[in-house]
Amino acid sequence: MKISNDIKIIHLVLSSSRLAGGLYYSVSGITSSLLNYSKNIELFSGYDPLNFQDYNLWDNGIKINFFKKLGPNSFGYMPLLLFKLILSKPDIIHIHGVWGYQALVGSLIKFFLPNVSLVLSPRGMLDDWSLNRSVFKKKIALFFYVKRLLRHVDLIHALNKNEETVIKKNFKNIKKYVVSPNGTMIKKKIKSIEFNKDPKFIYLGRIHPKKGIEFILNAIHILNKQNIKVNLDIAGWGNPKYIDFLKSKIVSLKLLDQVKLVGSKYGHEKETFFRKADAFILPSYSEGLPMAVLEAWSYGVFTFISKHCNFENELKMPFAEEIELNEYKLAESLKKYLLNFDMNKKMTYSDLAFKHIKNHYSWDVLANHIFNEYIKLKK
């Protein structure tokens, strides 16, 4: 497809730093690749102290407009956002997330720009698990602006069929859906695989109760009683109180020699972190389509993931295994993996995972899909 500057596209996010969680990678990934199809793309983002520290992912030619946020960071009231958006006169506004001020602005914008097309990526925020957390606050948001936004959007971007099905169940009369997953940057094919004497498992992502990290700790404790040693490195960021809780749990389960909280990993450090891993674990309660799992596969890492990660097809493949939200069953899965593990299997899993990601989750392929949907909206 030729580069087209005829359509002006603005992406709206509450945050463009690591504080956005998985959106930090997913939105930067798709916008970077969309620049191959149009140079007339901008990002409107709330400002937070980590924006410039985390700017490296956005150093891709996209113009970023930062807006000061007031009040609770989870809502992020931006006094100038609506005004600047009206002045910009975009053809398409693509909103990411539904619970922040960017979504409220999206619900109002057609009163001022009736011809603008609205695309909404809920990013897993309208699934049942999410709707059943902080229920009172979300009922207020649904009443005052989220339902209005859903009435006004021209296209809902779901990350998978499960997300589309759940949104259709909970919210009626939405005009059109497109299903397109998150992607990842494709690395060079792995030439060598590291083999650890003591197998190492990793977790990378937001450190939050919904991620099921406590299941992993309990499973390791169970395996210790069977004289099976598991090493786990936990990388990521999160609420300090919850991190302190996990630290206390690690101490109480006597896992200090096996489980390490290693902080956030970015760039070369993250690459090394994945390459030294034998397997990645995510027993999550709720996800849109987790970026960390895609990254793990792009480095050829075997994954243990719950069904809530929404990789139904991949769970039929040899480089992934479904785990239940139960520490005893997780312990059995890890034990089976360890007892049957060898270097040849690791190389086979790595090769299969890499090829699958390259063929199905390249940002370039997914950006082409999304840009074609933009074109259809303006025909």
C-alpha positions in Angstrom: 0.0 0.0 0.0 1.3 3.5 -0.9 1.9 6.0 1.9 -1.2 8.2 2.2 -1.3 11.6 4.0 -4.9 12.3 3.0 -6.3 11.0 6.3 -5.4 12.8 9.6 -5.3 10.3 12.4 -5.0 11.0 16.1 -4.4 8.3 18.8 -5.6 9.1 22.3 -4.1 7.6 25.4 -4.2 8.3 29.1 -0.4 7.7 29.4 2.4 6.9 27.0 4.9 5.7 29.6 5.4 2.4 31.4 2.6 3.6 33.8 0.2 2.6 31.0 1.1 -1.1 31.4 0.8 -3.2 28.3 -0.5 -0.2 26.3 3.0 1.3 26.5 4.1 -1.4 24.1 1.0 -2.1 22.2 0.1 1.5 21.2 3.7 2.4 20.5 4.0 -0.7 18.4 1.0 -0.1 16.2 1.5 3.6 15.7 5.2 3.1 14.7 4.1 0.6 12.0 1.2 2.8 10.9 3.8 5.4 9.9 4.6 3.1 7.0 1.2 3.9 5.6 0.7 7.5 6.6 2.9 10.2 8.0 -0.2 12.2 9.1 -0.5 10.5 12.5 -0.2 12.1 15.9 -0.4 10.9 19.5 -2.3 12.9 22.2 -1.2 11.7 25.6 -1.5 12.6 29.3 1.8 13.8 30.7 3.4 11.9 33.7 7.0 12.1 35.1 8.2 9.0 33.3 7.2 10.2 29.8 10.7 11.4 28.8 12.5 8.5 30.5 10.3 6.1 28.5 10.4 8.1 25.2 12.7 5.7 23.4 9.7 3.5 22.3 8.1 6.6 20.7 11.2 7.9 19.0 9.8 6.8 15.6 8.8 10.0 13.9 5.3 10.3 15.4 4.4 13.7 16.7 3.4 13.5 20.4 1.3 16.2 22.2 1.5 15.9 26.0 -1.3 17.3 28.2 -1.1 18.1 31.9 -3.2 15.8 34.0 -5.1 17.0 37.1 -6.8 14.9 39.8 -6.5 11.1 40.2 -4.0 9.7 37.7 -6.3 6.8 37.0 -8.8 9.2 35.4 -6.3 11.9 34.3 -8.4 15.1 33.7 -6.7 17.0 30.9 -8.2 20.6 30.7 -6.8 21.4 27.2 -7.4 18.0 25.5 -10.9 18.6 24.1 -10.0 22.1 22.9 -6.8 21.0 21.1 -8.6 18.0 19.6 -11.3 20.3 18.1 -8.6 22.6 16.7 -6.7 19.7 15.1 -9.7 18.6 13.0 -8.7 15.0 12.6 -10.5 12.6 10.2 -10.1 9.7 12.6 -9.6 9.5 16.4 -8.4 6.2 17.7 -9.0 5.9 21.5 -7.2 3.4 23.6 -8.8 2.4 26.9 -12.2 3.3 28.3 -11.9 4.4 32.0 -9.8 7.5 31.6 -10.5 11.1 30.6 -9.5 10.3 27.0 -12.6 8.2 26.7 -14.8 10.9 28.1 -13.4 13.3 25.5 -14.1 10.7 22.9 -17.7 10.5 24.0 -18.1 14.2 23.4 -16.1 14.9 20.3 -18.9 14.2 17.8 -20.9 17.1 19.2 -18.1 19.4 17.9 -16.7 17.3 14.9 -19.7 15.4 13.6 -17.8 14.0 10.6 -14.9 12.5 12.6 -14.7 8.7 12.7 -14.2 7.1 16.1 -12.2 3.9 16.6 -12.1 2.4 20.1 -9.6 -0.2 21.4 -10.9 -1.2 24.9 -7.7 -3.2 25.4 -9.4 -5.8 27.7 -11.1 -3.1 29.9 -14.6 -4.2 29.0 -14.3 -7.9 29.9 -16.2 -9.4 32.8 -13.3 -9.5 35.2 -12.6 -5.8 34.7 -16.3 -4.8 35.0 -16.5 -6.6 38.3 -13.6 -4.7 39.9 -14.1 -1.2 41.4 -17.8 -1.7 40.5 -19.1 1.6 41.9 -16.6 3.8 40.1 -17.1 1.9 36.8 -20.9 2.2 37.1 -20.5 6.0 37.4 -18.1 6.0 34.4 -20.5 3.8 32.3 -23.5 6.1 33.1 -21.7 9.4 32.4 -19.6 8.7 29.4 -18.6 5.1 28.5 -22.0 4.0 27.2 -22.3 7.3 25.2 -18.8 6.6 23.7 -19.9 3.1 22.7 -23.0 4.6 21.0 -20.8 7.0 19.0 -17.9 4.8 17.9 -17.8 3.8 14.3 -15.5 0.8 14.9 -14.6 -1.3 17.9 -11.1 -2.9 17.7 -11.1 -6.1 19.7 -7.9 -8.0 20.3 -9.5 -11.4 19.9 -12.8 -13.1 19.3 -13.3 -13.7 23.0 -13.1 -9.9 23.7 -15.5 -9.2 20.8 -18.0 -11.8 22.1 -17.9 -10.4 25.7 -18.4 -6.8 24.5 -21.3 -7.9 22.3 -22.8 -9.7 25.3 -22.5 -6.7 27.7 -23.1 -3.8 25.2 -25.7 -3.9 22.4 -26.1 -1.9 19.2 -22.4 -1.3 18.4 -22.1 -0.8 14.7 -19.0 -2.6 13.6 -16.1 -4.7 15.0 -12.7 -5.6 13.7 -10.6 -8.3 15.4 -6.8 -7.7 15.3 -4.4 -8.8 17.9 -1.4 -7.1 19.5 1.9 -7.7 17.8 5.6 -7.5 18.6 8.7 -6.4 16.8 10.4 -9.3 15.1 13.9 -10.0 16.3 16.6 -11.7 14.3 16.3 -15.5 14.4 17.9 -16.9 17.5 21.2 -18.5 16.6 22.1 -19.9 20.0 20.1 -21.1 23.0 21.3 -20.8 26.6 21.0 -23.9 28.7 20.7 -23.4 32.5 22.0 -26.1 34.9 19.1 -25.1 37.2 16.1 -24.3 35.0 15.0 -20.7 35.3 11.4 -19.5 35.0 10.4 -15.9 34.6 7.5 -13.5 34.9 7.6 -10.1 33.3 4.9 -7.4 33.4 2.8 -5.4 35.8 3.0 -6.7 39.3 -0.7 -6.8 40.1 -3.0 -9.3 41.9 -4.8 -10.2 38.6 -1.6 -11.6 37.2 -1.7 -14.6 39.5 1.9 -14.3 40.8 0.8 -15.7 44.1 -0.1 -19.0 42.4 3.5 -19.3 41.1 5.0 -18.7 44.6 2.6 -21.3 46.1 3.5 -23.8 43.3 7.2 -23.4 43.9 6.6 -24.0 47.6 4.7 -27.2 46.8 7.6 -28.4 44.6 10.1 -27.7 47.3 8.3 -30.2 49.5 9.0 -32.7 46.8 12.7 -31.8 46.6 12.2 -30.2 43.1 13.9 -26.8 42.9 12.5 -24.0 40.7 14.2 -20.7 40.2 11.9 -17.7 39.4 12.8 -14.1 38.4 10.0 -11.6 38.6 10.5 -8.5 36.6 8.1 -5.5 36.4 6.6 -2.6 38.3 3.5 -2.2 40.4 1.9 -0.9 43.5 4.6 -0.7 46.3 2.2 -2.2 48.8 1.5 -5.2 46.7 5.2 -5.7 46.0 5.8 -5.6 49.7 3.1 -8.2 50.2 4.8 -10.5 47.7 8.2 -9.9 49.4 6.7 -11.0 52.7 5.1 -14.0 51.1 8.5 -15.0 49.6 10.0 -14.8 53.0 7.2 -16.8 54.7 7.4 -19.5 52.1 11.2 -19.7 52.5 11.8 -18.9 48.8 14.5 -16.2 49.2 17.2 -18.4 47.5 14.9 -19.2 44.6 12.7 -16.2 43.9 14.0 -12.8 43.0 12.2 -9.5 42.4 14.5 -7.9 39.8 12.8 -4.7 38.9 11.7 -3.4 35.5 13.6 -4.6 32.4 13.8 -2.6 29.2 15.9 -2.6 26.0 19.0 -4.8 26.1 18.3 -5.8 29.7 14.9 -7.2 28.8 16.4 -9.0 25.8 19.0 -10.7 28.0 16.3 -11.5 30.6 14.2 -13.4 28.0 17.2 -15.2 26.3 18.3 -16.6 29.7 14.9 -18.0 30.5 13.7 -21.5 30.1 10.0 -20.7 30.5 7.6 -17.8 31.1 4.7 -18.1 33.4 1.5 -16.0 33.4 -1.5 -17.5 35.4 -3.6 -14.4 34.8 -7.2 -13.8 35.8 -7.8 -11.4 33.0 -6.0 -10.1 29.9 -6.7 -8.4 26.6 -3.8 -10.0 24.7 -0.7 -9.8 26.8 2.3 -8.3 25.2 4.8 -10.1 27.4 3.6 -13.5 26.1 4.2 -12.4 22.5 7.6 -11.1 23.4 8.4 -14.4 25.1 7.6 -16.3 22.0 9.5 -13.8 19.8 12.6 -14.9 21.9 11.6 -18.5 21.5 10.6 -19.0 25.2 8.2 -21.7 26.2 5.1 -20.3 28.0 2.7 -21.4 30.7 -0.4 -19.3 30.4 -4.0 -19.3 31.6 -6.9 -19.4 29.1 -7.6 -15.8 30.1 -4.6 -14.7 28.1 -6.8 -15.4 25.0 -4.3 -17.4 22.9 -6.7 -20.2 22.1 -4.9 -21.3 18.9 -1.4 -21.1 20.4 -2.4 -23.3 23.4 -2.7 -26.1 20.8 0.9 -25.7 19.8 4.0 -27.3 21.5 5.6 -24.0 22.7 2.7 -23.2 25.1 0.8 -25.0 27.8 -2.5 -24.0 29.5 -2.4 -23.7 33.2 -5.3 -23.5 35.6 -5.7 -20.9 38.4 -4.7 -23.5 41.0 -1.3 -23.8 42.7 -1.4 -27.6 42.9 -2.2 -28.0 39.2 0.4 -25.4 38.3 3.0 -27.3 40.4 2.2 -30.5 38.5 2.6 -28.7 35.1 6.0 -27.3 36.2 7.1 -30.6 37.5 6.1 -32.4 34.3 8.0 -29.8 32.2 11.1 -30.1 34.3 11.1 -33.9 34.2 10.8 -34.0 30.4 13.0 -31.0 29.7 16.1 -31.3 27.5 18.2 -29.1 25.2 16.8 -30.5 22.0 13.2 -29.8 23.0 14.1 -26.3 24.0 15.6 -25.6 20.6 12.5 -27.1 18.9 10.1 -25.0 20.9 12.2 -21.9 20.3 12.2 -22.4 16.5 8.5 -23.1 16.4 7.6 -20.1 18.6 9.8 -17.7 16.6 8.3 -18.8 13.2 4.7 -18.5 14.5 5.3 -15.0 15.8 6.9 -13.9 12.6 4.1 -15.2 10.5 1.1 -14.1 12.6 2.0 -11.3 15.0 4.3 -8.9 13.1 3.4 -5.3 13.7 3.9 -4.6 10.0 1.2 -7.1 9.0 -1.2 -5.9 11.7 -0.7 -2.2 10.9 -1.7 -2.9 7.3 -4.9 -4.5 8.6 -5.8 -1.6 10.8 -5.0 1.0 8.2 -7.3 -0.7 5.7 -10.0 -0.4 8.3 -9.3 3.4 8.6 -9.6 3.7 4.8 -13.0 1.9 4.8 -14.3 4.4 7.4 -13.6 7.4 5.2 -14.8 6.0 1.9 
